[in-house]
C-alpha cells in the first residue's frame, strides 16, 4: 500500500548548512553546473570550477552524503505542488495523481503553495533537494515568473503543469481543460436562458486559465450580438468567497445591474448566490448564476448551482501518465499538451426556460 507524505514547512526552521542551491543562487548559475564543477566535470571550464570551489570553501559548504546517495539511486518519489489541498477540485486532482502513481509503484510528496509565489519557490526547492524523479505543478495565483523550475529542467527531471499552466511561451508538458470553450459554453447557456446583460467574475489575469475563460465569455457575447460592458467584467486576485460576495455587491450596485453571471469558480459563484439572496434578488429570474468546477457545494446551496464539470481525477491521472512517459523515454520526448473536455451541468440557478 502506497504512502502519501505531506511536506510541512516549519516557521522556526533551523538552517543546517550551505547548499548547492545557495551557491548557485549567489553565482547566478544553475545547481547542476555547480554540482558538476564541485566534481571537476570536464564540461565546466577551469576558471568556473575555481570560482565555485573558492566560494564553497568561503561559505563552509559540505557535501550532503545522504543527498549524494539519493542522486545515485532510482528514486520512486513524485512531487506535486498545488495551490491548496482543501478545495474539492484540487483534492480530486491530487487523488487522481496519487492513485495513478501508486499503481505504477511510485509515491507522492504533496505540498501546497497557498497561492503564494514565495511558498511555491520554497516547495520547489524542497522537492528538488528531496530528489524527486518528477514534478507535477498547478501554479499559484501569484506566479508570474517560472525560473524556479529551471533546476528541474537543467537536471532532466520532467515537469508537468496541470490545470493552472504557464503562458504558451513557457515550454513544458501540460494537462488542462479547454478553458476557452468552457467559458463560451457557460456564457452561451446564460444567453439561451434569456440573459442579455451578462457579467463575469474571473481570476487573476496572470493565469492563462482565467484569460481563456474570460475570452470565451467575450466571444460568446460577440457571437450572439450582445454588448461587452467593461463594468460587467471583474477579475479578482484569488476568487475567494470574500471576493465573490464583494464583487457581486459591486455588480448589483450598478445603475443597470446584470441579469446573468458567469463566475470562473464555484467558490465565487456560491458567494454570488448568497450576496444576491441577501439583497432580495431572485435567482434565476432576476440573476442567473453559473460557476466552474462542479464542486459538491453546487448541490448544497439553494438554489442549486449550475456549473462546468472539471475532470479533476482524470487530470491528475493523466499528469502522472505524462510524467512517467517522459521519465522512461530513452530519448527526450517533445513537450505534450493534453486537453480535456468539460461538461455543462445545468441546475436551478440558471433554469429560466
N, C-alpha and C positions, 0 to 999 in steps of 0.2 A: 504494500500500500504506500503510495507516494505521500510525502510530507510537504506541506506548504509552510514556508517560513516568511515572516514579516520582518522587514528591516526596520528597526527602531532607532532613530537618531536622537541621542541624549543631549539635552541642553548643556549639561556640565561636562561635556566630553573632554577628556584629557588627551592631548596630542602625544603620541608615543614616539615621534621622531620624524625627520625629514623623509619625504618620499620622492620617487622618481617623478611623480606628478608635480610636486613642488619645484623641483629643479627645472622641469620642462616649462612651467609657467614663468619662472624667473628669467629663463633664457629665450623665451618665445620660440621654443622648439616643441616637436611632438614627443610624447612619452616614449614612443618606440625608438625615436632617434637617440634619446638619452640612454635608453636601455642598451642599445647596440654599442654606443660609444663606451659605456662602462665595461663592456665585454670585448672592447678592441675589435669590433667588427670591421672588416676591410672596406665596407661600403661607406664608412664615415671617415672624413678627412682627418689627418693628424692634428691639425690646429683645433678642430672642433672637439676631438677627443680630449685634447689637453685642457681646453676651456671647461668642458663639462666635469672632468675629473678634479680640476682645481676647485671648482665651485662645490662639488660634492664633499671634498675634504674640508673646505671652509665652513660648510653648513653642518658638518657632522653626520653626513649620510652613511647609513649602514645597510647592507644588503639584507632584505627580508627573506630569510630562508624558507619560511612557510609559503610565501607568495612565489618564490622561485620554484619550489616543488610543484605548486599548482600549475605553473606555466608549462611544466614538462609532462603534465598528465592530461588525459582526455576528461575534462570536467563534464558533469551532467546537469549543470545548473543553467537555467534560462532566467534572465532578469526581465521584469516587467515594471514599467512606471506608468501610473495612471493619475489623472488629476485628483481623483477621490476614490475611495472604496465604498462609500456609503450611498452612492447614487445607484438606483436599480440597473440602469444601462451598463455602467462601468463594472458593477459587481457581476453582471452577466457576462461581460467581455472577459473578465478575469476567470470566471468559472469555465467558460469555453476553452480558454487557453490552457488552464491548469489541467483539465481533463485530457486534452489532446497531448500535452507534454507528458503527463503521467503514463498514458497508454504507449507512448514512444520510448519510455524508460528515462525520462528527464524529470527534474523537479523545478518548481518556480520559486524565485526570490522576488517577493512583491514589495513595492514601495509606492508611496503616493506623494505628489507634489503639492497638494492643497492649492492647485492653480498658481503656485508661486514659481517664478523663473529661478530664483535663488535656490529654492528647495529642489527643483528639478536638476540643477547643476550638482548639488550635493549628492543626490541619489545616483546620478550618473557616475560620479567619481567613485562612490561606494561600490557600485556594481562592477565597475571596471576593475577596481582593486580586488574584488572578490573573484575575478577571472571567470565571469560568466561566459558561456560559449555562444551566446546570442542575446539580443536585447529587443524587447517589444516596447514601444512608446506610444502613448496617447498624450499629446503635448499639453502643457499648462497653458491657461488662458493668457498669461503674461508673456509667453515665449515669443521673441521676435528675432533672436539670434540662435544659431544652431551649431556653433563651433564646439560646444561641449560634447558633441557626438563624434568629433574628429578622431579622438584616440581609438574608438572602436573601428572606424574605417581604416585608420593607419595600421591597425594590427589585424586587419582582415576578419574582424568579428562582425558578423552580419547584424544589421539593424532593420527592423520592420516597424514602420509607423502605422498605427491603427486609429481609425476614426478621425481624430484631430491630427492632420498631416501638415507638413511644411509646404510652402509655396512650390509651384511646379519647378522652379529653377533649382531647388534643392533636391538632389538626386537621392534615391533610396527606394527600397521595397515599401509598398503601401497597400493597405486594405481599408476600404471605405465604402460608403453607400453613395449613390448618385444624389448628392445633396441638391444640385440644381433641379433635377427632375422632381424631387420630393417637395421642394419649395413651390414649384409650379403646380404640382398636384394639389397641395394644401390650399393654395390661393384659388385655383380653379374650382375646387369643391365649394368654397365660400361663395364664389360668383354664381355657381349653379344653384345655390340655395337662396339666391336673390340679393346677396350683399352687393352694394355698389360703392361704399366708402370703406375700404379695407386697410387696416393698419398692420404694421409688422414690428414685433419686438424681437430684435436679434442680438446675437452675442458680439464679442469684440471682433472688429474687422481685421485684426492681426491674424485671425484664424481663418484658414481657407474654407472650412465648412460653413461658416456664417456668411462669408462673401457669396458662396454658391447658393445658399438658401435664400438670401436676400435678392440675388439676381433672378432666381426662379420666380420669386414673388413679383418682381418688377415686370418681367417678361410676360407673366400670366395676365397682369393688368393690361399691358400693351396689346396682347393678343385679343383681348375682349373689348378693346376700345375704351378702357376706363382710365381716368386721370391718375397720375402719380403725384401724390401730395407729400411734400417733404415733411410736413408736420406730423404725418401718419407713420413715419419711419424713425424708430428709435433703436439705437444699438447700445447695449449696456456693457459693463466690464466683466460681469460674471454670470449674468442671467439667474441670479438667486431669487428666492421667494420675495425678499425685500425689494429687489429691483422690479420684479413683476408687478407687485402691488403699487409701488410708487409710480412707475411709468404708465400703468393703466389709469391712475388718477389724472396724470398729465393729459392723456388722450381724452378722457371723459370731460375734462375741463375746457376743451376746445369749443369755440362757438358752434361749430357743427361737428359733433363727435363722430367717430367711425361706427359703422353698423356691423363690421366684421373684424376679426383679429387673428392673425397667424403669429403665434409665439414659437420661437426656434427651439424651445424645450418645454417639457411638461411642467417643470417647476414654476416657470414664469406663467404658463397658461393657467395653472391651478390658482395662482395668486391673482391672476386677472379675473377669474370667476369670483373669487372671494371679494375682491375690490368692487366689482360691478354689483354684486348682490348687496354689499354694504351700502350702496348708493341707490338701491331700489331699481337698478337696471335689469330688465327681464332678459333672461338668456334662454333660447337663442333669438327671441322675437325682436329685441332691440339691439342686441350684440351677440353675434355668433362667434364662438371661440374654438380654435383648433391648435393643438400642441404638436410636439415632436418627441418621439421615443417610445410611446405606448407603455409608459410605466404603470405598475399596478395601481397607483393613486388615481389613474384615469377612471377607474370603476368604483372609487370610493367617494370622490367629490360629487356633489349634487348641483346641477345636473352632471351626468357622466360626460367625460371629456373625449371629444374626437381627437385623433392623433395619427401620426405616421409611424407605423411599426418599424423598429430599428433592430435588425437581426444581431443582437449582441453576442449570443453564444456562437453563432456561425462566424462572426467576425474574429472572435478570439481563437477559434479552432483554425480558421484559415491563416491567421497571422502566424501561428505555430507551424503549420504545414509549410508556409512560405519560408519561414526561418530555417526549418530543418532541410528543405531543399537547397538553400544557399549554403548551409553548413556542410552538407555531404557532397556537394558538387566537386568533381575533380578539378575543374577549372572554374573561374568566376563566371557566374551566370548574369545575363542582363537584368537590370532592375525591372521588377514586375509591379504592376498596379492591378489589384483585384477590386472590381466594383460590384457591390451587391445591390439588389433591388429592395425598395421599401414598399410597404402595403398601407393603403388608406383604410383606417378603421373608423367608421362613422358611428357616433353616439349622439346622445340628446343635445349636447352643447352646440351642435350646428344644424340639427334636423328642423328645417323650416318647411321643407317640402317632402 
